[in-house]
Amino acid sequence: MATQLRTADPAADPLDGQSLPGWLYHDPDFFAAEQRAFLRAAPQVVCHQSEIAGTGDWRTLEYLGESVLVIRGDDGEVRAFANVCRHRGSRLVDGEAGCSARLTCPYHAWTYGKDGRLIGVPQRGEYPGLNPATLGLVPVALEAWRGFLFVTLEPGAPSVAEMMAPYDGEVAPYRFEELRPIGRLTMRPRDLNWKTIADNYSDGLHIPIGHPGLSRLFGRGYKIEAGAHVDRMEGDLVEGKSTNLSERTYQRFLPEAEHLPVSHRRKWLYFKLFPNVAFDIYPDQVDFMQFLPISATQTVIREISYALPDSRREMKAARYLNWRINRRVNEEDTELIARVQAGMESSSYIAGPLGTSELCLRSFAQKLRRLVPEARLDRPPAPGWSR
């Protein structure tokens, strides 16, 4: 039977109560369509401004086959460029971080200033008519939002400030601009489609089943909401002592974060910016993670923790215990989403129903169907359809 493309009814889409079909989670053509439709335009965190505080400090991000370099110039300004020499396309710098007085290509030694200008060409006489002003590094769009530096490969998506505008007042007391890294950047490769990870992040129904530790910490108080561009989740720490040692000790040692309103001093708060950037905001620290798509079935989870400077022993203990608790949560999620990915790749799976409380998954599916209409299909079109 031929697969039919269902027509959306803006008033009442019959697919609103269904999850996305499984083929979207492993089809190479759909992955190519996602890149064109929204992934390349999606803002991506590179680092926090404190990580490139000095002149010449730089950080890189690998995203969808592109390498982006963010560097602080002599004038104190931060700029982003494609990490690609304008001569023969060689990558200029390697690794995640460094500090350079100038950027010299390791292939033919073309040299660029920290502002991206071409300032040195060996054997200059061999290039008659060469105009250095037209051969500077290719700039990449950069946005600074509350101390975090985001880049976008293509225009088309709202800015991070626009996406987070409804929550700006809630985020402001956390003083993101003053955060400093307290851990190292980690990269966790996973044989998963990026959507499998993104879905799970915003899924509230699995918390009491898959995360007993979070259930002990939050009781039945875990809440989710879906905005136009951002999913928001939260859980308040309960008063009763957990039966788990790490959780119970965290409850006891977590000191008062007096810069926060009382309502948030024992709240764990989560934001996921569509499509693939998330912030875990705790009273003691802030974690960010990205679900960086590599292929239709491969993703790298990129993450690091930040915190306000605080020398209290109780705060140091709380941050260590936070790490222990969430390491277990990550282990639980890793097992759960591997099961989901395997099921999505089974020919037996068809789109299942979504409950009325699954607000974030409904919102995510609606976005995908709007941005890539083929997401409405039960089965993939003929191979090569996305070309």
C-alpha positions as CSV (number, residue, x, y, z in Angstrom):
1,M,0.0,0.0,0.0
2,A,1.4,3.4,-0.9
3,T,2.2,5.8,1.9
4,Q,0.1,8.9,1.9
5,L,1.2,12.3,3.2
6,R,-1.5,13.5,5.6
7,T,-2.7,17.1,5.3
8,A,-2.4,19.1,8.4
9,D,-5.5,20.8,9.8
10,P,-4.4,23.9,11.7
11,A,-7.5,23.7,13.9
12,A,-7.2,20.1,14.8
13,D,-4.3,18.0,13.5
14,P,-5.2,14.3,13.8
15,L,-1.6,13.5,14.4
16,D,-1.3,15.7,17.6
17,G,-2.0,12.7,19.8
18,Q,0.7,10.5,18.1
19,S,4.4,10.2,18.5
20,L,6.7,10.5,15.6
21,P,7.1,7.4,13.4
22,G,10.2,5.2,14.0
23,W,11.8,5.7,10.6
24,L,12.6,9.4,11.5
25,Y,15.1,8.0,14.1
26,H,17.3,6.2,11.7
27,D,16.7,7.3,8.1
28,P,19.7,9.1,6.5
29,D,17.5,11.1,4.1
30,F,15.4,12.5,7.0
31,F,18.6,13.4,8.8
32,A,19.7,15.4,5.7
33,A,16.3,17.1,5.6
34,E,16.6,18.1,9.2
35,Q,19.9,19.7,8.6
36,R,18.5,21.8,5.9
37,A,15.3,22.6,7.6
38,F,16.5,23.6,11.1
39,L,19.7,21.9,12.5
40,R,22.2,24.2,10.7
41,A,20.3,27.3,11.9
42,A,20.0,26.1,15.5
43,P,22.2,28.1,18.0
44,Q,24.9,26.0,19.6
45,V,26.9,26.7,22.7
46,V,30.6,26.9,22.2
47,C,31.7,27.9,25.7
48,H,31.3,30.5,28.5
49,Q,32.9,33.9,28.2
50,S,35.1,33.1,31.3
51,E,36.8,30.3,29.4
52,I,38.3,32.7,26.9
53,A,39.0,35.6,29.2
54,G,42.4,36.5,27.9
55,T,43.5,37.9,24.5
56,G,44.1,35.1,22.0
57,D,42.2,32.5,24.0
58,W,40.0,30.3,21.8
59,R,37.6,27.4,21.9
60,T,36.2,25.3,19.1
61,L,33.0,23.4,18.3
62,E,32.5,20.6,15.8
63,Y,28.9,20.6,14.5
64,L,27.4,19.0,11.4
65,G,30.7,18.6,9.7
66,E,31.8,22.2,10.4
67,S,34.5,23.4,12.7
68,V,33.9,26.8,14.3
69,L,36.6,28.8,16.2
70,V,35.7,31.4,18.8
71,I,38.6,33.7,19.8
72,R,39.1,36.9,21.9
73,G,40.8,39.7,20.0
74,D,43.3,42.4,21.0
75,D,40.4,44.7,21.4
76,G,38.7,42.4,23.9
77,E,35.9,41.5,21.4
78,V,35.0,37.8,20.9
79,R,34.5,36.7,17.3
80,A,33.6,33.4,15.6
81,F,35.1,32.1,12.4
82,A,35.1,29.0,10.3
83,N,38.2,27.0,11.3
84,V,39.3,26.8,7.7
85,C,42.2,28.5,5.9
86,R,41.2,30.6,2.9
87,H,44.2,29.2,0.8
88,R,43.7,25.5,0.5
89,G,41.0,24.7,3.1
90,S,43.3,23.3,5.8
91,R,42.0,23.4,9.4
92,L,43.8,26.1,11.3
93,V,43.8,24.9,14.9
94,D,43.3,21.4,16.4
95,G,41.8,20.5,19.7
96,E,39.1,22.0,21.9
97,A,41.0,25.0,23.4
98,G,44.2,27.0,23.2
99,C,45.7,30.5,23.1
100,S,47.3,32.0,20.0
101,A,49.0,35.3,19.3
102,R,48.0,34.7,15.6
103,L,46.5,31.9,13.6
104,T,49.0,30.3,11.3
105,C,47.9,27.5,9.0
106,P,50.1,24.4,9.5
107,Y,49.9,23.6,5.7
108,H,51.4,26.7,3.9
109,A,51.7,29.2,6.8
110,W,49.1,31.6,5.7
111,T,48.6,33.7,8.9
112,Y,45.5,35.5,10.3
113,G,45.1,38.0,13.1
114,K,42.8,37.4,16.0
115,D,40.3,39.6,14.2
116,G,40.3,37.2,11.3
117,R,42.3,39.4,8.9
118,L,44.8,37.8,6.6
119,I,48.1,39.3,7.7
120,G,50.8,37.0,6.3
121,V,51.3,35.1,3.0
122,P,54.6,33.4,2.3
123,Q,55.9,33.9,-1.3
124,R,53.5,36.8,-1.7
125,G,54.9,37.6,-5.1
126,E,53.5,34.3,-6.5
127,Y,50.0,35.6,-6.1
128,P,49.7,38.6,-8.4
129,G,46.6,40.6,-7.7
130,L,46.0,39.0,-4.3
131,N,43.8,41.2,-2.1
132,P,44.2,40.3,1.6
133,A,41.1,42.3,2.5
134,T,39.0,39.8,0.7
135,L,40.6,36.7,2.1
136,G,40.1,37.0,5.8
137,L,38.6,34.1,7.8
138,V,34.9,33.4,7.1
139,P,32.9,34.9,10.0
140,V,30.3,32.8,11.8
141,A,27.3,34.4,13.5
142,L,27.9,34.8,17.3
143,E,25.5,35.6,20.1
144,A,26.4,36.2,23.7
145,W,23.6,35.3,26.0
146,R,24.1,35.7,29.8
147,G,27.8,34.9,29.5
148,F,27.4,31.9,27.2
149,L,28.6,32.1,23.6
150,F,26.4,30.6,20.9
151,V,27.1,30.3,17.1
152,T,24.8,29.5,14.2
153,L,25.9,28.2,10.9
154,E,23.0,29.6,9.0
155,P,20.3,32.2,9.7
156,G,16.6,31.3,10.2
157,A,16.2,30.5,13.9
158,P,15.2,32.8,16.7
159,S,18.1,34.1,18.9
160,V,18.7,32.5,22.2
161,A,17.6,35.7,23.9
162,E,14.3,35.5,22.0
163,M,13.8,31.8,22.9
164,M,14.5,32.3,26.6
165,A,12.7,35.7,26.9
166,P,9.7,34.1,28.7
167,Y,12.1,32.8,31.4
168,D,14.5,35.6,31.6
169,G,13.3,36.8,35.0
170,E,13.6,33.3,36.4
171,V,17.1,32.8,35.1
172,A,18.5,36.2,36.0
173,P,19.1,35.5,39.8
174,Y,21.4,32.6,38.9
175,R,24.0,35.1,37.7
176,F,25.1,33.1,34.6
177,E,27.5,35.8,33.6
178,E,29.6,35.1,36.8
179,L,29.7,31.4,36.3
180,R,33.1,29.6,36.1
181,P,33.8,26.0,34.9
182,I,34.1,23.5,37.7
183,G,34.7,20.4,35.6
184,R,36.2,19.4,32.2
185,L,34.3,19.3,28.9
186,T,33.2,15.7,28.3
187,M,32.2,14.2,25.0
188,R,30.0,11.0,25.2
189,P,29.5,9.3,21.8
190,R,26.2,7.4,21.6
191,D,24.8,5.1,18.9
192,L,21.5,7.0,18.9
193,N,19.6,9.4,16.9
194,W,19.8,12.9,18.4
195,K,15.9,12.9,18.8
196,T,16.0,9.9,21.0
197,I,18.1,11.8,23.5
198,A,16.1,15.1,23.1
199,D,12.8,13.2,23.6
200,N,14.0,11.6,26.8
201,Y,15.3,14.9,28.2
202,S,11.8,16.4,28.1
203,D,9.8,13.2,29.0
204,G,8.2,13.5,32.4
205,L,6.4,10.1,32.5
206,H,9.6,8.1,32.8
207,I,10.9,9.8,35.9
208,P,9.0,7.7,38.5
209,I,9.7,4.5,36.6
210,G,13.3,5.0,35.3
211,H,14.8,7.3,37.9
212,P,14.1,6.1,41.5
213,G,16.7,8.6,42.8
214,L,14.9,11.6,41.3
215,S,11.6,10.2,42.6
216,R,13.1,10.1,46.1
217,L,14.3,13.7,45.7
218,F,11.2,15.2,44.1
219,G,8.4,12.9,45.3
220,R,5.5,13.4,42.9
221,G,6.3,17.0,42.3
222,Y,8.1,16.8,38.9
223,K,6.5,19.2,36.4
224,I,6.9,19.9,32.7
225,E,5.7,22.6,30.3
226,A,6.3,23.2,26.6
227,G,6.8,26.7,25.3
228,A,7.2,27.9,21.7
229,H,10.9,27.3,21.6
230,V,11.8,25.9,25.1
231,D,10.7,23.0,27.3
232,R,10.8,23.8,31.0
233,M,11.0,21.1,33.7
234,E,11.4,21.3,37.4
235,G,11.4,19.4,40.7
236,D,11.5,20.7,44.3
237,L,13.5,18.7,46.8
238,V,11.2,17.1,49.3
239,E,11.7,17.5,53.1
240,G,11.7,13.8,53.9
241,K,15.1,12.2,54.0
242,S,16.1,9.9,51.1
243,T,17.0,6.3,51.9
244,N,20.0,6.7,49.5
245,L,23.2,7.9,51.2
246,S,24.3,10.3,48.4
247,E,20.9,11.9,48.1
248,R,20.3,12.1,51.8
249,T,23.7,13.8,52.3
250,Y,23.0,16.2,49.4
251,Q,19.8,17.2,51.1
252,R,21.6,17.8,54.3
253,F,24.7,19.6,53.0
254,L,23.1,21.8,50.3
255,P,23.6,25.3,51.7
256,E,21.4,28.3,51.3
257,A,21.9,30.0,47.9
258,E,21.0,33.5,49.2
259,H,21.2,35.0,45.7
260,L,18.2,33.0,44.7
261,P,14.6,33.6,45.6
262,V,13.4,31.3,48.4
263,S,11.2,29.4,45.9
264,H,14.3,28.3,44.0
265,R,16.8,27.5,46.7
266,R,15.9,23.8,46.7
267,K,14.6,23.6,43.1
268,W,16.2,21.6,40.2
269,L,15.3,23.4,37.0
270,Y,15.8,22.3,33.4
271,F,15.5,24.1,30.1
272,K,15.7,22.5,26.7
273,L,16.1,24.9,23.8
274,F,14.8,23.5,20.5
275,P,16.2,21.5,19.1
276,N,19.3,20.2,21.0
277,V,20.7,22.4,23.7
278,A,19.8,22.0,27.4
279,F,20.6,23.7,30.7
280,D,20.3,21.9,34.1
281,I,20.1,24.6,36.7
282,Y,20.6,23.7,40.3
283,P,21.0,25.8,43.4
284,D,24.6,24.7,43.6
285,Q,25.7,24.6,39.9
286,V,24.7,24.9,36.3
287,D,25.3,22.1,33.7
288,F,24.9,22.5,30.0
289,M,24.6,19.7,27.4
290,Q,24.2,19.4,23.7
291,F,23.0,16.5,21.6
292,L,25.4,16.9,18.6
293,P,24.1,14.9,15.6
294,I,26.8,13.0,13.8
295,S,24.6,10.8,11.6
296,A,21.1,9.4,11.5
297,T,22.1,6.9,14.3
298,Q,25.1,8.6,16.0
299,T,25.2,11.5,18.4
300,V,27.8,13.0,20.7
301,I,26.6,14.4,24.1
302,R,28.8,17.4,24.9
303,E,28.6,18.7,28.4
304,I,30.3,20.6,31.2
305,S,29.5,22.0,34.6
306,Y,29.7,25.7,35.8
307,A,29.2,27.3,39.2
308,L,29.6,30.6,41.0
309,P,32.7,30.9,43.1
310,D,31.9,29.6,46.6
311,S,34.5,28.2,49.0
312,R,32.1,26.9,51.6
313,R,32.8,23.2,52.5
314,E,29.1,22.5,52.4
315,M,28.9,23.8,48.8
316,K,31.8,21.8,47.6
317,A,30.3,18.7,49.2
318,A,26.9,19.4,47.6
319,R,28.5,19.8,44.2
320,Y,30.3,16.5,44.5
321,L,27.1,14.8,45.6
322,N,25.2,16.4,42.8
323,W,27.7,14.8,40.4
324,R,27.3,11.4,42.0
325,I,23.5,11.6,41.8
326,N,23.4,12.7,38.2
327,R,26.0,10.2,37.1
328,R,23.5,7.5,38.2
329,V,20.7,9.4,36.4
330,N,22.8,9.4,33.2
331,E,23.5,5.7,33.5
332,E,19.8,5.0,33.8
333,D,19.0,7.2,30.8
334,T,21.7,5.6,28.7
335,E,20.1,2.2,29.2
336,L,16.6,3.5,28.6
337,I,17.2,5.4,25.4
338,A,19.3,2.5,23.9
339,R,16.1,0.4,24.3
340,V,14.1,3.1,22.5
341,Q,16.5,3.5,19.7
342,A,16.5,-0.3,19.1
343,G,12.7,-0.2,19.0
344,M,12.6,2.7,16.6
345,E,14.7,0.7,14.2
346,S,12.4,-2.2,14.2
347,S,10.1,-2.6,11.2
348,S,7.3,-3.6,13.7
349,Y,7.1,-0.1,15.3
350,I,4.5,2.3,14.2
351,A,3.8,5.7,15.9
352,G,2.3,5.2,19.3
353,P,-0.2,7.4,21.2
354,L,0.9,10.4,23.3
355,G,-0.9,11.1,26.6
356,T,-2.4,14.5,27.3
357,S,0.3,15.1,29.9
358,E,3.1,14.5,27.4
359,L,3.2,18.1,26.6
360,C,6.8,18.4,25.5
361,L,6.7,15.3,23.3
362,R,3.5,16.6,21.6
363,S,5.2,20.0,21.1
364,F,8.4,18.5,19.7
365,A,6.4,16.3,17.2
366,Q,4.4,19.3,16.1
367,K,7.6,21.2,15.4
368,L,9.1,18.4,13.4
369,R,6.0,17.9,11.3
370,R,5.8,21.6,10.6
371,L,9.5,21.9,9.7
372,V,9.8,18.7,7.7
373,P,6.4,17.7,6.3
374,E,7.6,14.2,5.5
375,A,7.6,13.6,9.2
376,R,3.8,13.0,8.8
377,L,4.4,9.9,6.8
378,D,4.1,6.4,8.4
379,R,6.9,5.2,6.2
380,P,9.9,6.8,4.4
381,P,9.6,7.9,0.8
382,A,11.8,6.3,-1.8
383,P,15.5,6.6,-1.0
384,G,17.1,9.9,-2.1
385,W,13.9,11.9,-1.5
386,S,15.7,14.6,0.4
387,R,18.1,15.5,-2.3
